[in-house]
Amino acid sequence: MDSEAPLLPETHSIARAAAIVALGNVTSRLLGLVRETVKSDLFGATGALSAFQVAAVVPTMLYDLLVGGMVSSALVPVFSEYASHERRGELGRLVGLLLALITLVLAAFVLVVEVCAPQAAWLLSGGFDPALLEQTAQLLRITAPAVLFLNISGILAGLLYALKRFSLPAFTAAIFNAAIVGAALLLGRGTLGVASLAIGLLAGAILQVVLQLPGLRGLRLHLSLDWRHPGVRRIFRLYVPVVLGLVVSQVVIGLSYNLASRTGEQSIAWMNYATTLFQFPLGLVSTAVSMAILPTLSRQPVDGDPNPFLLTLAQGLKLVLLLIIPATVGLFILAHPIVVLVFEHGTFTPGDSEMTALVLRYYLLGLTFAAIDLPLVYAFYARKDTLTPALVGLAGVGIYLLAALAPTRSRPLRVTDLALANGIQLTSHALIMLWLLERRVGGLGRTGLWKVAGQALAASALLGVTAYGVGQLVAPRLPATLPGEVAAVALPSGAGLLIYAVTIAALGVPEAHLLVHSLLRPFSGIMGDRSMPGTQDRRPPSLPSTLYTPDYFLGACEGYEEYLATQGEHLSRRLAAAFRVAGVAQGMQVLDVGCGRGEILRHCARIGADAYGIDYAAAAVHLSRAVAQAERHAPGRIGVYQADAKHLPFPDSAFDRVLLFDVVEHLYPWELRQALAEVHRVLKPGGRIIIHTAPNRWYDAYAYPLVRLVRTWMGEGERYPANPRALNVAVNVEVHVNEQDPLSLRQALRQASFRRIQVWLDSPPQQRQEGPILTALRYVAFHWPPFRWFFEREVFAVAQKRDKE
């Protein structure tokens, strides 16, 4: 049965790590597109460019065979075992040993390649004519030393990922691409030609190492050749099965280049351009999520209920599916206009665009499966099982060769045959890995994975229809200029993405909120947000109770105007809405945590419920006891106590309802965790917790700056201070230390073991008489997702304790 799985405590850290890696990948992929655009402008899809692609594959192939394949399969899992502060010295010795060994081995390899470059060029591109083979050998001599620096960079990246220092290694590929772009622009128009690309490749490999050196702070590396270190033995034991599969894979890559060279000298260039677009979403999504979950998976057990390993993997797969399925559909629909926009410049012809788009569409048949395959492979690596992915890889190689060569029995080989074979290989590999993992661990169907996949597929179908329709509508009307090319991609993709976002929001996919939160989180620092995830490990002292004076409760605290006007007979709109949600009934036992002035206690007692209030501020206790005295003849009893929400002075399973109205924002994250645990303890089985809190943190971080800008433009800026916490109630700057958003509040309740959690947003009705444009914009902001997630200011939540604990 497909049901919703809980979001783990690690989910935010995984999403944040994935966001960092994704940001690096975005930068890298954008620079990669710039690189390919510059290449297409300077060198088109010529034989000379194909020669460079062959020369470039040697260092990248050797990197993949050695450290590249080792990073995820062996380095991160083993380095993670030494990542604690107590074992950092041992980690430094292990890393130093690996660096010394890899330098010694690869220096010898570079020497061999420099001597045997013509033979290596023939093995990879036997279909080239002699002049092109000679050029390939010359370029190979330039690119060969890069293999040494690429592998050193890979070891450093594995170390930093294990230490969860994601920022620097996330940008190594970006600096690599930047170096190639810079070299091509500076040197490519002269006599060097495509050799400038080879020089840039070598420079980029060196810069990758330099970039990561600052990340080694606090770690001393000890260079040695003591290959008997137990960590080295574990790394090689994990890596040997992987390298066997990689050797065969790299042989197939060489064969594919050789086969492609026999379908025409431009084929390798077309395949490379199509691969760049194919790899863009794959690296941005799948690699980012996979590298983010690997350290966590490596530390998690595979048993227990719920299974933390399985749930972490499922969360990663859900994030991948939500992003990669629409990317696949959008790329397929808009393949040709994207290729025209990115590559059709200079010597790159319309015919090249047609062929590159065609090859890309064949590649895209395997994109979704390739994206989910990487987290699955990493899941096996995390369990120290590298043999299973290697064996599946061998099977995939066989499938590729069968699919690629099968058409040659009746006709000559075509470049599209190779692209289709690649898609078939990726699809079969992912399906086999999924089947094996289900047999090994089991339970993926109970995590809600297939439900999210179906939702993403349905929303992506609407995206595809929308993008195709808009594209057909606007394409004939656009000029054949750069702005027209941009519009041919931006308008259909923008319309499709809007439809996708609205559909996913309407379907209520919780991971969509997580994605929005994680992707936008880097911008929240502008607002000085002290309570974003990531600060929860710090334990600042509790706010002093002296901040909560009579003036606070009677001049700032929510509902004070109604209280002063009616002595609490009438509740404010917010409190009345929250009280209605609580469903308090006669005979219930109700606890009001942070009872403040006591008007909620009054309304409970008049219904006939026994109401108990706690507050740690003496001023609140005094006000609430005055209400209790005034209501001593009410049908229900009232009791008021001065106590801390983290240590409730009541027995287990005592209450039917526990109310936290405008309380959680005053508790630091560590306090909120303890308070919710206490609430869970004192609730009866089946009892409910009801929460109201304001403002929605996403409003403060993302919507408020826009609102303030508009109001300033309208001449009302003096009413909107720079710090949103000072809006209307200046004291909130001091006392609001942990404002919530729907996702963080849901997560907090899950961690406290509550079930049947409902979280929603609301805002007070607006009485402003303004023009039709602002009225329409306000309606959209407060009613349409995803805008309402950021503009609604109030957060409500209801959750239940299990009937049987």
Rosetta blueprint (number, residue, H / E / L):
1 M L
2 D L
3 S L
4 E L
5 A L
6 P L
7 L L
8 L L
9 P L
10 E L
11 T H
12 H H
13 S H
14 I H
15 A H
16 R H
17 A H
18 A H
19 A H
20 I H
21 V H
22 A H
23 L H
24 G H
25 N H
26 V H
27 T H
28 S H
29 R H
30 L H
31 L H
32 G H
33 L H
34 V H
35 R H
36 E H
37 T H
38 V H
39 K H
40 S H
41 D H
42 L H
43 F H
44 G L
45 A L
46 T L
47 G H
48 A H
49 L H
50 S H
51 A H
52 F H
53 Q H
54 V H
55 A H
56 A H
57 V H
58 V H
59 P H
60 T H
61 M H
62 L H
63 Y H
64 D H
65 L H
66 L H
67 V H
68 G H
69 G H
70 M H
71 V H
72 S H
73 S H
74 A H
75 L H
76 V H
77 P H
78 V H
79 F H
80 S H
81 E H
82 Y L
83 A L
84 S L
85 H H
86 E H
87 R H
88 R H
89 G H
90 E H
91 L H
92 G H
93 R H
94 L H
95 V H
96 G H
97 L H
98 L H
99 L H
100 A H
101 L H
102 I H
103 T H
104 L H
105 V H
106 L H
107 A H
108 A H
109 F H
110 V H
111 L H
112 V H
113 V H
114 E H
115 V H
116 C L
117 A H
118 P H
119 Q H
120 A H
121 A H
122 W H
123 L H
124 L H
125 S L
126 G L
127 G L
128 F L
129 D L
130 P H
131 A H
132 L H
133 L H
134 E H
135 Q H
136 T H
137 A H
138 Q H
139 L H
140 L H
141 R H
142 I H
143 T H
144 A L
145 P L
146 A H
147 V H
148 L H
149 F H
150 L H
151 N H
152 I H
153 S H
154 G H
155 I H
156 L H
157 A H
158 G H
159 L H
160 L H
161 Y H
162 A H
163 L L
164 K L
165 R L
166 F L
167 S H
168 L H
169 P H
170 A H
171 F L
172 T H
173 A H
174 A H
175 I H
176 F H
177 N H
178 A H
179 A H
180 I H
181 V H
182 G H
183 A H
184 A H
185 L H
186 L H
187 L H
188 G L
189 R L
190 G L
191 T L
192 L L
193 G L
194 V L
195 A H
196 S H
197 L H
198 A H
199 I H
200 G H
201 L H
202 L H
203 A H
204 G H
205 A H
206 I H
207 L H
208 Q H
209 V H
210 V H
211 L H
212 Q H
213 L H
214 P H
215 G H
216 L H
217 R L
218 G L
219 L L
220 R L
221 L L
222 H L
223 L L
224 S L
225 L L
226 D L
227 W L
228 R L
229 H L
230 P H
231 G H
232 V H
233 R H
234 R H
235 I H
236 F H
237 R H
238 L H
239 Y H
240 V H
241 P H
242 V H
243 V H
244 L H
245 G H
246 L H
247 V H
248 V H
249 S H
250 Q H
251 V H
252 V H
253 I H
254 G H
255 L H
256 S H
257 Y H
258 N H
259 L H
260 A H
261 S H
262 R L
263 T L
264 G L
265 E L
266 Q L
267 S H
268 I H
269 A H
270 W H
271 M H
272 N H
273 Y H
274 A H
275 T H
276 T H
277 L H
278 F H
279 Q H
280 F H
281 P H
282 L H
283 G H
284 L H
285 V H
286 S H
287 T H
288 A H
289 V H
290 S H
291 M H
292 A H
293 I H
294 L H
295 P H
296 T H
297 L H
298 S H
299 R H
300 Q L
301 P L
302 V L
303 D L
304 G L
305 D L
306 P L
307 N L
308 P H
309 F H
310 L H
311 L H
312 T H
313 L H
314 A H
315 Q H
316 G H
317 L H
318 K H
319 L H
320 V H
321 L H
322 L H
323 L H
324 I H
325 I H
326 P H
327 A H
328 T H
329 V H
330 G H
331 L H
332 F H
333 I H
334 L L
335 A H
336 H H
337 P H
338 I H
339 V H
340 V H
341 L H
342 V H
343 F H
344 E L
345 H L
346 G L
347 T L
348 F L
349 T L
350 P H
351 G H
352 D H
353 S H
354 E H
355 M H
356 T H
357 A H
358 L H
359 V H
360 L H
361 R H
362 Y H
363 Y H
364 L H
365 L L
366 G L
367 L H
368 T H
369 F H
370 A H
371 A H
372 I H
373 D H
374 L H
375 P H
376 L H
377 V H
378 Y H
379 A H
380 F H
381 Y H
382 A H
383 R L
384 K L
385 D L
386 T L
387 L H
388 T H
389 P H
390 A H
391 L H
392 V H
393 G H
394 L H
395 A H
396 G H
397 V H
398 G H
399 I H
400 Y H
401 L H
402 L H
403 A H
404 A H
405 L H
406 A H
407 P H
408 T H
409 R H
410 S L
411 R L
412 P L
413 L L
414 R L
415 V H
416 T H
417 D H
418 L H
419 A H
420 L H
421 A H
422 N H
423 G H
424 I H
425 Q H
426 L H
427 T H
428 S H
429 H H
430 A H
431 L H
432 I H
433 M H
434 L H
435 W H
436 L H
437 L H
438 E H
439 R H
440 R H
441 V L
442 G L
443 G L
444 L H
445 G H
446 R H
447 T H
448 G L
449 L H
450 W H
451 K H
452 V H
453 A H
454 G H
455 Q H
456 A H
457 L H
458 A H
459 A H
460 S H
461 A H
462 L H
463 L H
464 G H
465 V H
466 T H
467 A H
468 Y H
469 G H
470 V H
471 G H
472 Q H
473 L H
474 V H
475 A H
476 P H
477 R H
478 L L
479 P L
480 A L
481 T L
482 L H
483 P H
484 G H
485 E H
486 V H
487 A H
488 A H
489 V H
490 A H
491 L H
492 P H
493 S H
494 G H
495 A H
496 G H
497 L H
498 L H
499 I H
500 Y H
501 A H
502 V H
503 T H
504 I H
505 A H
506 A H
507 L H
508 G L
509 V L
510 P H
511 E H
512 A H
513 H H
514 L H
515 L H
516 V H
517 H H
518 S H
519 L H
520 L H
521 R H
522 P H
523 F H
524 S H
525 G H
526 I H
527 M H
528 G L
529 D L
530 R L
531 S L
532 M L
533 P L
534 G L
535 T L
536 Q L
537 D L
538 R L
539 R L
540 P L
541 P L
542 S L
543 L L
544 P L
545 S H
546 T H
547 L H
548 Y L
549 T L
550 P H
551 D H
552 Y H
553 F H
554 L H
555 G H
556 A L
557 C L
558 E L
559 G L
560 Y H
561 E H
562 E H
563 Y H
564 L H
565 A H
566 T H
567 Q L
568 G L
569 E L
570 H L
571 L L
572 S L
573 R H
574 R H
575 L H
576 A H
577 A H
578 A H
579 F H
580 R H
581 V H
582 A H
583 G L
584 V L
585 A L
586 Q L
587 G L
588 M L
589 Q E
590 V E
591 L E
592 D E
593 V E
594 G L
595 C L
596 G L
597 R L
598 G L
599 E H
600 I H
601 L H
602 R H
603 H H
604 C H
605 A H
606 R H
607 I H
608 G L
609 A L
610 D E
611 A E
612 Y E
613 G E
614 I E
615 D E
616 Y L
617 A L
618 A H
619 A H
620 A H
621 V H
622 H H
623 L H
624 S H
625 R H
626 A H
627 V H
628 A H
629 Q H
630 A H
631 E L
632 R L
633 H L
634 A L
635 P L
636 G L
637 R L
638 I E
639 G E
640 V E
641 Y E
642 Q E
643 A L
644 D E
645 A L
646 K L
647 H E
648 L L
649 P L
650 F L
651 P L
652 D L
653 S L
654 A L
655 F E
656 D E
657 R E
658 V E
659 L E
660 L E
661 F E
662 D L
663 V L
664 V H
665 E H
666 H H
667 L L
668 Y L
669 P H
670 W H
671 E H
672 L H
673 R H
674 Q H
675 A H
676 L H
677 A H
678 E H
679 V H
680 H H
681 R H
682 V H
683 L E
684 K E
685 P E
686 G E
687 G E
688 R E
689 I E
690 I E
691 I E
692 H E
693 T E
694 A L
695 P L
696 N L
697 R H
698 W H
699 Y H
700 D H
701 A H
702 Y H
703 A H
704 Y H
705 P H
706 L H
707 V H
708 R H
709 L H
710 V H
711 R H
712 T H
713 W H
714 M L
715 G L
716 E L
717 G H
718 E H
719 R H
720 Y L
721 P L
722 A L
723 N L
724 P H
725 R H
726 A H
727 L L
728 N L
729 V L
730 A L
731 V L
732 N H
733 V H
734 E H
735 V H
736 H L
737 V L
738 N L
739 E L
740 Q L
741 D L
742 P H
743 L H
744 S H
745 L H
746 R H
747 Q H
748 A H
749 L H
750 R H
751 Q H
752 A L
753 S L
754 F L
755 R E
756 R E
757 I E
758 Q E
759 V E
760 W E
761 L E
762 D E
763 S L
764 P L
765 P L
766 Q L
767 Q L
768 R L
769 Q L
770 E L
771 G L
772 P H
773 I H
774 L H
775 T H
776 A H
777 L H
778 R H
779 Y H
780 V H
781 A H
782 F H
783 H H
784 W L
785 P L
786 P L
787 F L
788 R H
789 W H
790 F H
791 F H
792 E L
793 R L
794 E E
795 V E
796 F E
797 A E
798 V E
799 A E
800 Q E
801 K L
802 R L
803 D L
804 K L
805 E L
